[in-house]
Amino acid sequence: MVTRPDSRDSPHLFGLGLKEMLTDEITSDLRATRDQALAAAQRLKRPTTLRLVSKGIRYGSITANPDGSVDTS
């Protein structure tokens, strides 16, 4: 059995493994959006705000600053 190094190898009882895979995908999507916002803020040298959306679910927005900090409020 091949596993990913970041997985917890949860049992696939009652669909729990599938739920964990979905949360991993959503987390990856949101982190990618954060990284895009940070790259844009540093390139443009001004705060950049992007919407946080994954799998059709809206999670608000994130503002990245040119200094590398983020505002998730």
mmCIF file of the N, C-alpha and C atoms, coordinates in Angstrom:
data_MODEL
# 
_entry.id   MODEL 
# 
loop_
_atom_site.group_PDB 
_atom_site.id 
_atom_site.type_symbol 
_atom_site.label_atom_id 
_atom_site.label_alt_id 
_atom_site.label_comp_id 
_atom_site.label_asym_id 
_atom_site.label_entity_id 
_atom_site.label_seq_id 
_atom_site.pdbx_PDB_ins_code 
_atom_site.Cartn_x 
_atom_site.Cartn_y 
_atom_site.Cartn_z 
_atom_site.occupancy 
_atom_site.B_iso_or_equiv 
_atom_site.pdbx_formal_charge 
_atom_site.auth_seq_id 
_atom_site.auth_comp_id 
_atom_site.auth_asym_id 
_atom_site.auth_atom_id 
_atom_site.pdbx_PDB_model_num 
ATOM 1   N N  . MET A 1 1  ? 0.843   -1.172 0.000  1.00 0.00 ? 1  MET A N  1 
ATOM 2   C CA . MET A 1 1  ? 0.000   0.000  0.000  1.00 0.00 ? 1  MET A CA 1 
ATOM 3   C C  . MET A 1 1  ? 0.897   1.246  0.000  1.00 0.00 ? 1  MET A C  1 
ATOM 4   N N  . VAL A 1 2  ? 0.631   2.161  -0.904 1.00 0.00 ? 2  VAL A N  1 
ATOM 5   C CA . VAL A 1 2  ? 1.397   3.390  -0.995 1.00 0.00 ? 2  VAL A CA 1 
ATOM 6   C C  . VAL A 1 2  ? 0.621   4.497  -0.300 1.00 0.00 ? 2  VAL A C  1 
ATOM 7   N N  . THR A 1 3  ? 1.312   5.232  0.569  1.00 0.00 ? 3  THR A N  1 
ATOM 8   C CA . THR A 1 3  ? 0.657   6.340  1.261  1.00 0.00 ? 3  THR A CA 1 
ATOM 9   C C  . THR A 1 3  ? 1.454   7.609  1.034  1.00 0.00 ? 3  THR A C  1 
ATOM 10  N N  . ARG A 1 4  ? 0.762   8.714  1.153  1.00 0.00 ? 4  ARG A N  1 
ATOM 11  C CA . ARG A 1 4  ? 1.430   10.005 1.058  1.00 0.00 ? 4  ARG A CA 1 
ATOM 12  C C  . ARG A 1 4  ? 2.073   10.302 2.403  1.00 0.00 ? 4  ARG A C  1 
ATOM 13  N N  . PRO A 1 5  ? 3.216   10.982 2.395  1.00 0.00 ? 5  PRO A N  1 
ATOM 14  C CA . PRO A 1 5  ? 3.868   11.272 3.675  1.00 0.00 ? 5  PRO A CA 1 
ATOM 15  C C  . PRO A 1 5  ? 3.068   12.185 4.593  1.00 0.00 ? 5  PRO A C  1 
ATOM 16  N N  . ASP A 1 6  ? 2.140   12.998 4.036  1.00 0.00 ? 6  ASP A N  1 
ATOM 17  C CA . ASP A 1 6  ? 1.378   13.905 4.886  1.00 0.00 ? 6  ASP A CA 1 
ATOM 18  C C  . ASP A 1 6  ? 0.018   13.340 5.302  1.00 0.00 ? 6  ASP A C  1 
ATOM 19  N N  . SER A 1 7  ? -0.249  12.089 4.950  1.00 0.00 ? 7  SER A N  1 
ATOM 20  C CA . SER A 1 7  ? -1.552  11.521 5.322  1.00 0.00 ? 7  SER A CA 1 
ATOM 21  C C  . SER A 1 7  ? -1.444  10.830 6.678  1.00 0.00 ? 7  SER A C  1 
ATOM 22  N N  . ARG A 1 8  ? -2.576  10.690 7.324  1.00 0.00 ? 8  ARG A N  1 
ATOM 23  C CA . ARG A 1 8  ? -2.590  10.045 8.633  1.00 0.00 ? 8  ARG A CA 1 
ATOM 24  C C  . ARG A 1 8  ? -3.013  8.598  8.531  1.00 0.00 ? 8  ARG A C  1 
ATOM 25  N N  . ASP A 1 9  ? -3.242  8.105  7.326  1.00 0.00 ? 9  ASP A N  1 
ATOM 26  C CA . ASP A 1 9  ? -3.671  6.722  7.109  1.00 0.00 ? 9  ASP A CA 1 
ATOM 27  C C  . ASP A 1 9  ? -4.923  6.388  7.899  1.00 0.00 ? 9  ASP A C  1 
ATOM 28  N N  . SER A 1 10 ? -5.917  7.264  7.819  1.00 0.00 ? 10 SER A N  1 
ATOM 29  C CA . SER A 1 10 ? -7.154  7.003  8.534  1.00 0.00 ? 10 SER A CA 1 
ATOM 30  C C  . SER A 1 10 ? -7.877  5.823  7.888  1.00 0.00 ? 10 SER A C  1 
ATOM 31  N N  . PRO A 1 11 ? -8.635  5.096  8.657  1.00 0.00 ? 11 PRO A N  1 
ATOM 32  C CA . PRO A 1 11 ? -9.363  3.957  8.087  1.00 0.00 ? 11 PRO A CA 1 
ATOM 33  C C  . PRO A 1 11 ? -10.461 4.443  7.146  1.00 0.00 ? 11 PRO A C  1 
ATOM 34  N N  . HIS A 1 12 ? -10.772 3.641  6.183  1.00 0.00 ? 12 HIS A N  1 
ATOM 35  C CA . HIS A 1 12 ? -11.794 4.012  5.204  1.00 0.00 ? 12 HIS A CA 1 
ATOM 36  C C  . HIS A 1 12 ? -13.160 3.462  5.601  1.00 0.00 ? 12 HIS A C  1 
ATOM 37  N N  . LEU A 1 13 ? -13.460 3.497  6.888  1.00 0.00 ? 13 LEU A N  1 
ATOM 38  C CA . LEU A 1 13 ? -14.744 3.032  7.385  1.00 0.00 ? 13 LEU A CA 1 
ATOM 39  C C  . LEU A 1 13 ? -15.774 4.133  7.251  1.00 0.00 ? 13 LEU A C  1 
ATOM 40  N N  . PHE A 1 14 ? -16.915 3.791  6.717  1.00 0.00 ? 14 PHE A N  1 
ATOM 41  C CA . PHE A 1 14 ? -18.039 4.717  6.614  1.00 0.00 ? 14 PHE A CA 1 
ATOM 42  C C  . PHE A 1 14 ? -17.678 6.007  5.884  1.00 0.00 ? 14 PHE A C  1 
ATOM 43  N N  . GLY A 1 15 ? -16.748 5.945  4.966  1.00 0.00 ? 15 GLY A N  1 
ATOM 44  C CA . GLY A 1 15 ? -16.400 7.100  4.160  1.00 0.00 ? 15 GLY A CA 1 
ATOM 45  C C  . GLY A 1 15 ? -15.488 8.106  4.828  1.00 0.00 ? 15 GLY A C  1 
ATOM 46  N N  . LEU A 1 16 ? -14.930 7.782  5.988  1.00 0.00 ? 16 LEU A N  1 
ATOM 47  C CA . LEU A 1 16 ? -14.071 8.738  6.690  1.00 0.00 ? 16 LEU A CA 1 
ATOM 48  C C  . LEU A 1 16 ? -12.819 9.065  5.892  1.00 0.00 ? 16 LEU A C  1 
ATOM 49  N N  . GLY A 1 17 ? -12.246 8.088  5.209  1.00 0.00 ? 17 GLY A N  1 
ATOM 50  C CA . GLY A 1 17 ? -11.060 8.324  4.396  1.00 0.00 ? 17 GLY A CA 1 
ATOM 51  C C  . GLY A 1 17 ? -11.351 9.284  3.263  1.00 0.00 ? 17 GLY A C  1 
ATOM 52  N N  . LEU A 1 18 ? -12.527 9.159  2.670  1.00 0.00 ? 18 LEU A N  1 
ATOM 53  C CA . LEU A 1 18 ? -12.906 10.056 1.579  1.00 0.00 ? 18 LEU A CA 1 
ATOM 54  C C  . LEU A 1 18 ? -13.079 11.489 2.076  1.00 0.00 ? 18 LEU A C  1 
ATOM 55  N N  . LYS A 1 19 ? -13.631 11.645 3.261  1.00 0.00 ? 19 LYS A N  1 
ATOM 56  C CA . LYS A 1 19 ? -13.792 12.991 3.835  1.00 0.00 ? 19 LYS A CA 1 
ATOM 57  C C  . LYS A 1 19 ? -12.431 13.614 4.100  1.00 0.00 ? 19 LYS A C  1 
ATOM 58  N N  . GLU A 1 20 ? -11.501 12.809 4.589  1.00 0.00 ? 20 GLU A N  1 
ATOM 59  C CA . GLU A 1 20 ? -10.166 13.338 4.856  1.00 0.00 ? 20 GLU A CA 1 
ATOM 60  C C  . GLU A 1 20 ? -9.482  13.738 3.550  1.00 0.00 ? 20 GLU A C  1 
ATOM 61  N N  . MET A 1 21 ? -9.652  12.953 2.507  1.00 0.00 ? 21 MET A N  1 
ATOM 62  C CA . MET A 1 21 ? -9.072  13.303 1.214  1.00 0.00 ? 21 MET A CA 1 
ATOM 63  C C  . MET A 1 21 ? -9.651  14.620 0.703  1.00 0.00 ? 21 MET A C  1 
ATOM 64  N N  . LEU A 1 22 ? -10.960 14.813 0.878  1.00 0.00 ? 22 LEU A N  1 
ATOM 65  C CA . LEU A 1 22 ? -11.603 16.052 0.450  1.00 0.00 ? 22 LEU A CA 1 
ATOM 66  C C  . LEU A 1 22 ? -11.044 17.247 1.222  1.00 0.00 ? 22 LEU A C  1 
ATOM 67  N N  . THR A 1 23 ? -10.882 17.101 2.526  1.00 0.00 ? 23 THR A N  1 
ATOM 68  C CA . THR A 1 23 ? -10.333 18.210 3.307  1.00 0.00 ? 23 THR A CA 1 
ATOM 69  C C  . THR A 1 23 ? -8.890  18.511 2.906  1.00 0.00 ? 23 THR A C  1 
ATOM 70  N N  . ASP A 1 24 ? -8.127  17.471 2.558  1.00 0.00 ? 24 ASP A N  1 
ATOM 71  C CA . ASP A 1 24 ? -6.755  17.691 2.068  1.00 0.00 ? 24 ASP A CA 1 
ATOM 72  C C  . ASP A 1 24 ? -6.762  18.500 0.778  1.00 0.00 ? 24 ASP A C  1 
ATOM 73  N N  . GLU A 1 25 ? -7.691  18.184 -0.124 1.00 0.00 ? 25 GLU A N  1 
ATOM 74  C CA . GLU A 1 25 ? -7.784  18.910 -1.392 1.00 0.00 ? 25 GLU A CA 1 
ATOM 75  C C  . GLU A 1 25 ? -8.185  20.367 -1.170 1.00 0.00 ? 25 GLU A C  1 
ATOM 76  N N  . ILE A 1 26 ? -9.147  20.589 -0.287 1.00 0.00 ? 26 ILE A N  1 
ATOM 77  C CA . ILE A 1 26 ? -9.590  21.957 0.009  1.00 0.00 ? 26 ILE A CA 1 
ATOM 78  C C  . ILE A 1 26 ? -8.450  22.754 0.631  1.00 0.00 ? 26 ILE A C  1 
ATOM 79  N N  . THR A 1 27 ? -7.746  22.142 1.579  1.00 0.00 ? 27 THR A N  1 
ATOM 80  C CA . THR A 1 27 ? -6.619  22.809 2.213  1.00 0.00 ? 27 THR A CA 1 
ATOM 81  C C  . THR A 1 27 ? -5.557  23.182 1.189  1.00 0.00 ? 27 THR A C  1 
ATOM 82  N N  . SER A 1 28 ? -5.275  22.279 0.276  1.00 0.00 ? 28 SER A N  1 
ATOM 83  C CA . SER A 1 28 ? -4.288  22.558 -0.783 1.00 0.00 ? 28 SER A CA 1 
ATOM 84  C C  . SER A 1 28 ? -4.736  23.714 -1.659 1.00 0.00 ? 28 SER A C  1 
ATOM 85  N N  . ASP A 1 29 ? -6.023  23.738 -2.010 1.00 0.00 ? 29 ASP A N  1 
ATOM 86  C CA . ASP A 1 29 ? -6.557  24.834 -2.826 1.00 0.00 ? 29 ASP A CA 1 
ATOM 87  C C  . ASP A 1 29 ? -6.415  26.179 -2.109 1.00 0.00 ? 29 ASP A C  1 
ATOM 88  N N  . LEU A 1 30 ? -6.763  26.206 -0.823 1.00 0.00 ? 30 LEU A N  1 
ATOM 89  C CA . LEU A 1 30 ? -6.708  27.457 -0.064 1.00 0.00 ? 30 LEU A CA 1 
ATOM 90  C C  . LEU A 1 30 ? -5.268  27.925 0.135  1.00 0.00 ? 30 LEU A C  1 
ATOM 91  N N  . ARG A 1 31 ? -4.367  26.985 0.353  1.00 0.00 ? 31 ARG A N  1 
ATOM 92  C CA . ARG A 1 31 ? -2.954  27.350 0.484  1.00 0.00 ? 31 ARG A CA 1 
ATOM 93  C C  . ARG A 1 31 ? -2.404  27.885 -0.832 1.00 0.00 ? 31 ARG A C  1 
ATOM 94  N N  . ALA A 1 32 ? -2.845  27.307 -1.945 1.00 0.00 ? 32 ALA A N  1 
ATOM 95  C CA . ALA A 1 32 ? -2.401  27.788 -3.260 1.00 0.00 ? 32 ALA A CA 1 
ATOM 96  C C  . ALA A 1 32 ? -2.888  29.214 -3.494 1.00 0.00 ? 32 ALA A C  1 
ATOM 97  N N  . THR A 1 33 ? -4.112  29.510 -3.074 1.00 0.00 ? 33 THR A N  1 
ATOM 98  C CA . THR A 1 33 ? -4.638  30.872 -3.196 1.00 0.00 ? 33 THR A CA 1 
ATOM 99  C C  . THR A 1 33 ? -3.815  31.834 -2.343 1.00 0.00 ? 33 THR A C  1 
ATOM 100 N N  . ARG A 1 34 ? -3.480  31.412 -1.133 1.00 0.00 ? 34 ARG A N  1 
ATOM 101 C CA . ARG A 1 34 ? -2.626  32.243 -0.265 1.00 0.00 ? 34 ARG A CA 1 
ATOM 102 C C  . ARG A 1 34 ? -1.284  32.522 -0.945 1.00 0.00 ? 34 ARG A C  1 
ATOM 103 N N  . ASP A 1 35 ? -0.687  31.491 -1.508 1.00 0.00 ? 35 ASP A N  1 
ATOM 104 C CA . ASP A 1 35 ? 0.606   31.657 -2.182 1.00 0.00 ? 35 ASP A CA 1 
ATOM 105 C C  . ASP A 1 35 ? 0.501   32.591 -3.387 1.00 0.00 ? 35 ASP A C  1 
ATOM 106 N N  . GLN A 1 36 ? -0.607  32.503 -4.116 1.00 0.00 ? 36 GLN A N  1 
ATOM 107 C CA . GLN A 1 36 ? -0.826  33.399 -5.259 1.00 0.00 ? 36 GLN A CA 1 
ATOM 108 C C  . GLN A 1 36 ? -0.960  34.846 -4.791 1.00 0.00 ? 36 GLN A C  1 
ATOM 109 N N  . ALA A 1 37 ? -1.684  35.044 -3.691 1.00 0.00 ? 37 ALA A N  1 
ATOM 110 C CA . ALA A 1 37 ? -1.869  36.392 -3.161 1.00 0.00 ? 37 ALA A CA 1 
ATOM 111 C C  . ALA A 1 37 ? -0.535  36.974 -2.695 1.00 0.00 ? 37 ALA A C  1 
ATOM 112 N N  . LEU A 1 38 ? 0.273   36.153 -2.034 1.00 0.00 ? 38 LEU A N  1 
ATOM 113 C CA . LEU A 1 38 ? 1.575   36.620 -1.573 1.00 0.00 ? 38 LEU A CA 1 
ATOM 114 C C  . LEU A 1 38 ? 2.483   36.988 -2.742 1.00 0.00 ? 38 LEU A C  1 
ATOM 115 N N  . ALA A 1 39 ? 2.491   36.147 -3.768 1.00 0.00 ? 39 ALA A N  1 
ATOM 116 C CA . ALA A 1 39 ? 3.324   36.423 -4.941 1.00 0.00 ? 39 ALA A CA 1 
ATOM 117 C C  . ALA A 1 39 ? 2.884   37.715 -5.632 1.00 0.00 ? 39 ALA A C  1 
ATOM 118 N N  . ALA A 1 40 ? 1.573   37.902 -5.756 1.00 0.00 ? 40 ALA A N  1 
ATOM 119 C CA . ALA A 1 40 ? 1.051   39.116 -6.402 1.00 0.00 ? 40 ALA A CA 1 
ATOM 120 C C  . ALA A 1 40 ? 1.380   40.359 -5.578 1.00 0.00 ? 40 ALA A C  1 
ATOM 121 N N  . ALA A 1 41 ? 1.243   40.266 -4.263 1.00 0.00 ? 41 ALA A N  1 
ATOM 122 C CA . ALA A 1 41 ? 1.526   41.414 -3.396 1.00 0.00 ? 41 ALA A CA 1 
ATOM 123 C C  . ALA A 1 41 ? 2.993   41.814 -3.484 1.00 0.00 ? 41 ALA A C  1 
ATOM 124 N N  . GLN A 1 42 ? 3.872   40.835 -3.515 1.00 0.00 ? 42 GLN A N  1 
ATOM 125 C CA . GLN A 1 42 ? 5.299   41.140 -3.609 1.00 0.00 ? 42 GLN A CA 1 
ATOM 126 C C  . GLN A 1 42 ? 5.655   41.693 -4.989 1.00 0.00 ? 42 GLN A C  1 
ATOM 127 N N  . ARG A 1 43 ? 5.024   41.163 -6.021 1.00 0.00 ? 43 ARG A N  1 
ATOM 128 C CA . ARG A 1 43 ? 5.288   41.632 -7.382 1.00 0.00 ? 43 ARG A CA 1 
ATOM 129 C C  . ARG A 1 43 ? 4.766   43.054 -7.591 1.00 0.00 ? 43 ARG A C  1 
ATOM 130 N N  . LEU A 1 44 ? 3.560   43.321 -7.085 1.00 0.00 ? 44 LEU A N  1 
ATOM 131 C CA . LEU A 1 44 ? 2.925   44.630 -7.272 1.00 0.00 ? 44 LEU A CA 1 
ATOM 132 C C  . LEU A 1 44 ? 3.330   45.650 -6.215 1.00 0.00 ? 44 LEU A C  1 
ATOM 133 N N  . LYS A 1 45 ? 3.961   45.151 -5.145 1.00 0.00 ? 45 LYS A N  1 
ATOM 134 C CA . LYS A 1 45 ? 4.396   46.009 -4.039 1.00 0.00 ? 45 LYS A CA 1 
ATOM 135 C C  . LYS A 1 45 ? 3.232   46.766 -3.380 1.00 0.00 ? 45 LYS A C  1 
ATOM 136 N N  . ARG A 1 46 ? 2.110   46.066 -3.256 1.00 0.00 ? 46 ARG A N  1 
ATOM 137 C CA . ARG A 1 46 ? 0.945   46.621 -2.568 1.00 0.00 ? 46 ARG A CA 1 
ATOM 138 C C  . ARG A 1 46 ? 0.081   45.463 -2.066 1.00 0.00 ? 46 ARG A C  1 
ATOM 139 N N  . PRO A 1 47 ? -0.745  45.676 -1.063 1.00 0.00 ? 47 PRO A N  1 
ATOM 140 C CA . PRO A 1 47 ? -1.616  44.600 -0.569 1.00 0.00 ? 47 PRO A CA 1 
ATOM 141 C C  . PRO A 1 47 ? -2.516  44.060 -1.686 1.00 0.00 ? 47 PRO A C  1 
ATOM 142 N N  . THR A 1 48 ? -2.696  42.758 -1.675 1.00 0.00 ? 48 THR A N  1 
ATOM 143 C CA . THR A 1 48 ? -3.526  42.085 -2.676 1.00 0.00 ? 48 THR A CA 1 
ATOM 144 C C  . THR A 1 48 ? -4.531  41.198 -1.969 1.00 0.00 ? 48 THR A C  1 
ATOM 145 N N  . THR A 1 49 ? -5.808  41.326 -2.347 1.00 0.00 ? 49 THR A N  1 
ATOM 146 C CA . THR A 1 49 ? -6.866  40.523 -1.745 1.00 0.00 ? 49 THR A CA 1 
ATOM 147 C C  . THR A 1 49 ? -7.431  39.558 -2.785 1.00 0.00 ? 49 THR A C  1 
ATOM 148 N N  . LEU A 1 50 ? -7.541  38.293 -2.384 1.00 0.00 ? 50 LEU A N  1 
ATOM 149 C CA . LEU A 1 50 ? -8.147  37.271 -3.233 1.00 0.00 ? 50 LEU A CA 1 
ATOM 150 C C  . LEU A 1 50 ? -9.240  36.552 -2.451 1.00 0.00 ? 50 LEU A C  1 
ATOM 151 N N  . ARG A 1 51 ? -10.247 36.085 -3.178 1.00 0.00 ? 51 ARG A N  1 
ATOM 152 C CA . ARG A 1 51 ? -11.310 35.310 -2.546 1.00 0.00 ? 51 ARG A CA 1 
ATOM 153 C C  . ARG A 1 51 ? -10.826 33.884 -2.313 1.00 0.00 ? 51 ARG A C  1 
ATOM 154 N N  . LEU A 1 52 ? -11.203 33.328 -1.174 1.00 0.00 ? 52 LEU A N  1 
ATOM 155 C CA . LEU A 1 52 ? -10.879 31.944 -0.845 1.00 0.00 ? 52 LEU A CA 1 
ATOM 156 C C  . LEU A 1 52 ? -12.069 31.069 -1.215 1.00 0.00 ? 52 LEU A C  1 
ATOM 157 N N  . VAL A 1 53 ? -11.908 30.298 -2.295 1.00 0.00 ? 53 VAL A N  1 
ATOM 158 C CA . VAL A 1 53 ? -12.982 29.437 -2.780 1.00 0.00 ? 53 VAL A CA 1 
ATOM 159 C C  . VAL A 1 53 ? -12.386 28.079 -3.132 1.00 0.00 ? 53 VAL A C  1 
ATOM 160 N N  . SER A 1 54 ? -13.050 27.010 -2.716 1.00 0.00 ? 54 SER A N  1 
ATOM 161 C CA . SER A 1 54 ? -12.636 25.666 -3.087 1.00 0.00 ? 54 SER A CA 1 
ATOM 162 C C  . SER A 1 54 ? -13.858 24.774 -3.143 1.00 0.00 ? 54 SER A C  1 
ATOM 163 N N  . LYS A 1 55 ? -13.939 23.989 -4.181 1.00 0.00 ? 55 LYS A N  1 
ATOM 164 C CA . LYS A 1 55 ? -15.056 23.045 -4.359 1.00 0.00 ? 55 LYS A CA 1 
ATOM 165 C C  . LYS A 1 55 ? -16.410 23.743 -4.312 1.00 0.00 ? 55 LYS A C  1 
ATOM 166 N N  . GLY A 1 56 ? -16.450 24.996 -4.769 1.00 0.00 ? 56 GLY A N  1 
ATOM 167 C CA . GLY A 1 56 ? -17.694 25.745 -4.795 1.00 0.00 ? 56 GLY A CA 1 
ATOM 168 C C  . GLY A 1 56 ? -18.102 26.334 -3.458 1.00 0.00 ? 56 GLY A C  1 
ATOM 169 N N  . ILE A 1 57 ? -17.236 26.206 -2.458 1.00 0.00 ? 57 ILE A N  1 
ATOM 170 C CA . ILE A 1 57 ? -17.524 26.735 -1.125 1.00 0.00 ? 57 ILE A CA 1 
ATOM 171 C C  . ILE A 1 57 ? -16.698 27.998 -0.925 1.00 0.00 ? 57 ILE A C  1 
ATOM 172 N N  . ARG A 1 58 ? -17.340 29.055 -0.459 1.00 0.00 ? 58 ARG A N  1 
ATOM 173 C CA . ARG A 1 58 ? -16.657 30.327 -0.220 1.00 0.00 ? 58 ARG A CA 1 
ATOM 174 C C  . ARG A 1 58 ? -16.210 30.402 1.230  1.00 0.00 ? 58 ARG A C  1 
ATOM 175 N N  . TYR A 1 59 ? -14.937 30.727 1.425  1.00 0.00 ? 59 TYR A N  1 
ATOM 176 C CA . TYR A 1 59 ? -14.368 30.813 2.769  1.00 0.00 ? 59 TYR A CA 1 
ATOM 177 C C  . TYR A 1 59 ? -13.969 32.231 3.137  1.00 0.00 ? 59 TYR A C  1 
ATOM 178 N N  . GLY A 1 60 ? -14.426 33.211 2.404  1.00 0.00 ? 60 GLY A N  1 
ATOM 179 C CA . GLY A 1 60 ? -14.073 34.596 2.683  1.00 0.00 ? 60 GLY A CA 1 
ATOM 180 C C  . GLY A 1 60 ? -12.970 35.057 1.764  1.00 0.00 ? 60 GLY A C  1 
ATOM 181 N N  . SER A 1 61 ? -12.054 35.843 2.312  1.00 0.00 ? 61 SER A N  1 
ATOM 182 C CA . SER A 1 61 ? -10.961 36.368 1.492  1.00 0.00 ? 61 SER A CA 1 
ATOM 183 C C  . SER A 1 61 ? -9.688  36.421 2.319  1.00 0.00 ? 61 SER A C  1 
ATOM 184 N N  . ILE A 1 62 ? -8.586  36.623 1.620  1.00 0.00 ? 62 ILE A N  1 
ATOM 185 C CA . ILE A 1 62 ? -7.286  36.746 2.253  1.00 0.00 ? 62 ILE A CA 1 
ATOM 186 C C  . ILE A 1 62 ? -6.582  37.938 1.624  1.00 0.00 ? 62 ILE A C  1 
ATOM 187 N N  . THR A 1 63 ? -5.956  38.735 2.464  1.00 0.00 ? 63 THR A N  1 
ATOM 188 C CA . THR A 1 63 ? -5.178  39.876 1.987  1.00 0.00 ? 63 THR A CA 1 
ATOM 189 C C  . THR A 1 63 ? -3.714  39.632 2.296  1.00 0.00 ? 63 THR A C  1 
ATOM 190 N N  . ALA A 1 64 ? -2.909  39.634 1.256  1.00 0.00 ? 64 ALA A N  1 
ATOM 191 C CA . ALA A 1 64 ? -1.470  39.444 1.408  1.00 0.00 ? 64 ALA A CA 1 
ATOM 192 C C  . ALA A 1 64 ? -0.775  40.791 1.282  1.00 0.00 ? 64 ALA A C  1 
ATOM 193 N N  . ASN A 1 65 ? 0.218   41.001 2.097  1.00 0.00 ? 65 ASN A N  1 
ATOM 194 C CA . ASN A 1 65 ? 0.978   42.241 2.083  1.00 0.00 ? 65 ASN A CA 1 
ATOM 195 C C  . ASN A 1 65 ? 2.366   42.000 1.481  1.00 0.00 ? 65 ASN A C  1 
ATOM 196 N N  . PRO A 1 66 ? 2.955   43.041 0.911  1.00 0.00 ? 66 PRO A N  1 
ATOM 197 C CA . PRO A 1 66 ? 4.266   42.877 0.283  1.00 0.00 ? 66 PRO A CA 1 
ATOM 198 C C  . PRO A 1 66 ? 5.358   42.377 1.229  1.00 0.00 ? 66 PRO A C  1 
ATOM 199 N N  . ASP A 1 67 ? 5.191   42.585 2.545  1.00 0.00 ? 67 ASP A N  1 
ATOM 200 C CA . ASP A 1 67 ? 6.200   42.129 3.504  1.00 0.00 ? 67 ASP A CA 1 
ATOM 201 C C  . ASP A 1 67 ? 6.072   40.636 3.841  1.00 0.00 ? 67 ASP A C  1 
ATOM 202 N N  . GLY A 1 68 ? 5.077   39.952 3.237  1.00 0.00 ? 68 GLY A N  1 
ATOM 203 C CA . GLY A 1 68 ? 4.888   38.520 3.456  1.00 0.00 ? 68 GLY A CA 1 
ATOM 204 C C  . GLY A 1 68 ? 3.854   38.174 4.497  1.00 0.00 ? 68 GLY A C  1 
ATOM 205 N N  . SER A 1 69 ? 3.289   39.164 5.161  1.00 0.00 ? 69 SER A N  1 
ATOM 206 C CA . SER A 1 69 ? 2.239   38.888 6.143  1.00 0.00 ? 69 SER A CA 1 
ATOM 207 C C  . SER A 1 69 ? 0.889   38.769 5.444  1.00 0.00 ? 69 SER A C  1 
ATOM 208 N N  . VAL A 1 70 ? -0.037  38.076 6.123  1.00 0.00 ? 70 VAL A N  1 
ATOM 209 C CA . VAL A 1 70 ? -1.375  37.905 5.567  1.00 0.00 ? 70 VAL A CA 1 
ATOM 210 C C  . VAL A 1 70 ? -2.420  38.298 6.603  1.00 0.00 ? 70 VAL A C  1 
ATOM 211 N N  . ASP A 1 71 ? -3.543  38.790 6.114  1.00 0.00 ? 71 ASP A N  1 
ATOM 212 C CA . ASP A 1 71 ? -4.680  39.155 6.954  1.00 0.00 ? 71 ASP A CA 1 
ATOM 213 C C  . ASP A 1 71 ? -5.823  38.243 6.563  1.00 0.00 ? 71 ASP A C  1 
ATOM 214 N N  . THR A 1 72 ? -6.223  37.364 7.466  1.00 0.00 ? 72 THR A N  1 
ATOM 215 C CA . THR A 1 72 ? -7.302  36.430 7.181  1.00 0.00 ? 72 THR A CA 1 
ATOM 216 C C  . THR A 1 72 ? -8.617  36.828 7.847  1.00 0.00 ? 72 THR A C  1 
ATOM 217 N N  . SER A 1 73 ? -8.643  38.023 8.456  1.00 0.00 ? 73 SER A N  1 
ATOM 218 C CA . SER A 1 73 ? -9.866  38.448 9.143  1.00 0.00 ? 73 SER A CA 1 
ATOM 219 C C  . SER A 1 73 ? -10.904 38.774 8.091  1.00 0.00 ? 73 SER A C  1 
# 
